[in-house]
């Protein structure tokens, strides 16, 4: 998967396909807060997301407090948002539903 930085228009278009994510004002990252019923559900989500991140060799910046997981995605070596971030965001959305 490409590690080429998306321009602002491409980033906005990509976000139209995935709900819940917010584009940073500089266009370099996307963020989302996931809230679950309890800690166990939040941790299960993080476990599934971690496995997907390993497969992509692309890792999120995230934090967890009880049932809340805050996620920020960016591709540091590209200096901004790439298709890897979009792919991981889509996967995370799927894990949050299931």
N, C-alpha and C positions, 0 to 999 in steps of 0.2 A: 504494500500500500504506500502511496506517495507521501513523502515528507516535505512537499512543497507548500509553502505558506499560501493560504487562500487570501485573495483580496477581499475587501470589505463587502462588495456586492455578492461575491460567491459565498462568503460566510453567512450573510443574511439569507440568501436563497437556501443554503443547506439547513439553516435553523427553521425554515418554513416547514420542512419535512419531519422535524422532531419537536415535540411539545415540551414545554416546561423549562427550557434552557434560556438563559439570558446572555446576550453578547456584551462583553465589556465595551466601554466607550471607545477604547483604542482598537477594538476588533481583534485583539491578540489572544483572547480566551473566552470560554463560556463557563457559566456557573449554574448550578441547580441545587436546591435543598430538597432532599427526600425525607419524608416523615412517615414512620411506620407505626404499627400498633404497640410495639414494645421493643426492648433491646434485642431479643432473640431474632426478630424479623429484620432489624437493622443489620445485625451481624451476619445473618444469612445472605442478605443482599450484598454486603461488602465481600463476603467469601466468593460469591458467584462473579462479582465484578473483578475481583483480584485475579481469578482464573482467566477471565477474558482478557484482562490487561496483560497478563503473562504471555498469552497466545499472540497478542498483537505486538508484544515487546514495547508497550506504551503504557505508562503508569500515571494514575490520577494524583492530584493534590487533593487530599480530603481529610475531614475530621468527623469524629463521631462523639456525640453526647447523648447517652441513653437511647432514645428512639429516633434521633435525627442524624442524618448524614449530609454534610455539606461537601460538594464536589466542585472543583475547578479543573478544567481541562485546557491544556495548551501544549504545543510541541516546542520545547525549549531550543532544540538544535535548529529549528526552522525560524525561530523568532516570532512565532505566532500560531494561529489556528491552522490545522491541516485536516486532511481526510481521516487521519487516524483519530483525531479528537471527535469527529462526527461519528465515526464507526463505534467508538467506545460509548459515546453518549446514547446512541441508538440501542446498544446492548444493555446499558444500564436502565434505560426506560423499560425495556422488556423484562428485565429482572425485577423491577419494582412492581410491575403488574402481576407477575406470577407468583 
